[in-house]
Amino acid sequence: MTGSFTSRLDAVALNRFHWKLLIVSGLGWMFDAMDVILVAFLLRPITTEFVLDPQRAGILAAATPAGMFLGAAISGRLADRYGRKTIFQITLLVFSAGTLLSAVAPSYELLLVARVLAGIGLGGELPVVATLVSEFSPRAFRGRMIVLLESFWAYGTIAAGLIAVFVVPQFGWRGAFLVGALPALYIAYLRRALPESPRYLASRGLMNEADAVVRTVEREGGAALITVARAVAPPPAPMVGLGDLWAPAFVRRTLMLWILWFGIVFTYYGIFLWAPTILAARGMTVQRSNEFFFLSTIAQIPGYFSAAWLVERWGRKPTLVAYLVGTAASAFFFGNAGTDAGAFIWISLLSFFNLGAWGVVYTYSPELYPTAIRATGAGTAASVGRIGGIIGPFLTPVLVPIWGQTGVFVMFMILLLVTALNVFLLAEETKGRSLEELGEGRVAAAS
């Protein structure tokens, strides 16, 4: 029965296979982050070269999230139909192509197209990779593995800062995009050696293939188990459509995830894509504001690692609520700060709490749906969130002249508190429960 595969996956000790999966998947995640954050550093020189007004600059900032909306909406469904491995390889190649095109774009219009294309690859990759790693991870370490996967975002952010400080002054914004695109192509090559998710294979009736993958994981841990029972294909999965995300068994989970994704994406892109520009508007030089922002992003690393520890100790729900509230408080105080040490402390805390919360969001999303619609559910939630990613960076430069920085950051604080309240009221705890217990049991209840 299929439970033999899933129980073996849940019981196997963390080993070289899991760490290889984490690193190869995470390196692609790192280059995705590097591209997203580079835009925050590059908006000013791009605006200068193409002589953009605030509205057109805001559209450019929203172009990548717009592509991510499309990518997340499409890739999850494709991953449930054609497999996790195939789609997450394709999305990284699409991302690299968009970033390369960004480096050579001769006009504002073509740059917009390139940023949308890069966003399609980026938005498509993240929920699919999170689903794949989640389906391979042992039950007791699943949350920690996903938060550690998300921690590669911090390394990409730091890499973006280094490029902004050392590459942009010498080679301009085009050279920065070029540096971000080429290594991602190599990571796409490395991913060819990773196997397909055995949970996906089993859901398709490919029991022998699923068993072979599980044995590979066990062998990396030092012992391949001998299973004498004949592999039997599972019954067809009844949940196959987007509408099933709103079936009675899943409606509360879907509503919670969509609100959560919208709130955290809106505030992240609204704040962090414009943070260097906001600091420059307070009187800092462009170089100094880039350095200030870059140093503050280092706080993301302890943010991720603390969340990775707490997510298996406290649980997903309390950790996420605490980090969202911490982000809200930090946003308020940063909006009221100047350019002194206090501003640096608050933007560092913003990085700490916000990115720690992101790690838990990516942990939660694939846990809440059965295998047949796991990537669809995670991808659709991410896609809804990307609507916030389109609106946030567009609104920030428009609202700051009207409300001032203080007013805009009060708006961010309120939205973050509403998002935290949504999790507190609607979310359920998933710590220590198998994916089958969380998802397949709900399918039975819905039938």
C-alpha positions, 0 to 999 in steps of 0.5 A: 500500500502507499502508506509503506512508502510514506511511512518509510519517508517519514521515518528515515533519518536525515542523511546526505540525500536530504542535504543534497536536495536542500542545497541544490534546491536552495542554490536556485532559491538563492539566485531567485532572491538575488534577482528580486533584491537586485531590483531594489538596488537597481531601480535608481540607476535604471530610472535615471537611464530611462528617465522614468517618473514615479509611476513608471518606476513603480510599474517596473518594480511591480513587473517581477511580482506580476510575472510571479503571479502568472508563474505561481498560478501556472506551475503548481497545476503543471507540477501536479500533472507532469511532476515536480522535477520537470517543472522546477527545472523548466522554471529556473531556465525561464528565470535565467532567460528573463534575467539575461534579457534584462541585462541587454534590454535596450528600452524600458518596454523591453526591460518590462517584458524581461522582468515579467519573464524572469518573474514567471520563472521565479514565481513558478519555481518557489512553490514547486520546490517547497512542495518537492522538499516537503514531500521528501522530508521526514515528518519530524524535520519537515518544517525545519527543512523548509525554513532552511530552504527559505533561508537561502533567500537571505544568502541571495539578498546578501549576494545582491548587496555585494553586487550592488556595492562592488559590481554596479559602480564598475559595470552598471545595472546591466552587469548586475543582471548578467552576474545573477543570470549565469550561475542559475543556468548551472544550478538548472544543470545540477538539478537534472540528477535529483529524482522525482517525488515518490509521493507524486509517483505513487499518486500516479500509480508508479509504485515500482518507481516510487519504491526505487526512489525511497530505497535511494533515500534509505541507502543514503542513510546507510541502510536500504530496507527490504520490502517483500510486499508487492507494490500496489497502485493507490486508488485514483485521487478524487481531488483534481481541480482548482475548485476543490481548493474551496471544498468544505474540507479545505475552505478554511485552510485556503482562505487563511493561506490566501489572506496570509500570502497577500499580506506578507507579499504586499508588505515585503515588496512594498517595503524592501524594494523601496528601502534603499530609495526611502533611505536616500530620500531621508538624506543619505547618498545612494551609495550609503543607503545601499550599504545601510540596507545591505548590512541590515539584510544580514539579520535575515540569517538569524531570523531564518535559523531562529524560525527553523528551530521554533517551528518544530519546537513551538509549532507553525502557528505560534511562530508565524503569529509572533514573527508577523507581529514582530514585523509589524512593530518593526515597520512602525518604528522604522517608518518613524526613524531617521538615518541614525543607528535607530533606523538601522536597528529597526530595518534589521529587525524588519529583516529578522522577523519578516524573513523568518515569517516567510520561512514558516509560510513556505512550510505551511503552504504544501502541508495543507493539501493532499498530494493530488493538489498539493502543488496547485494549492501552494502555487495558487496561494502564492499567486494570490500573494503576488497580487499584493506583490504587484500592488505594494511596490506600485503604491509605495512611491505613489503614497509616500508624497501624499501620506509621508513615510510615517503614514505608509509604514502605519499602513504596512503595520496594520496590514501585518497585524490583520494578517497575524490575526487571520493566522491566529483565528483560522490556522491549525497546527501541523507540527508532527503530523504526516502529509497524509494525515493532514491531506488525505484524511481531509479528502476522505472527509470531503468525499 
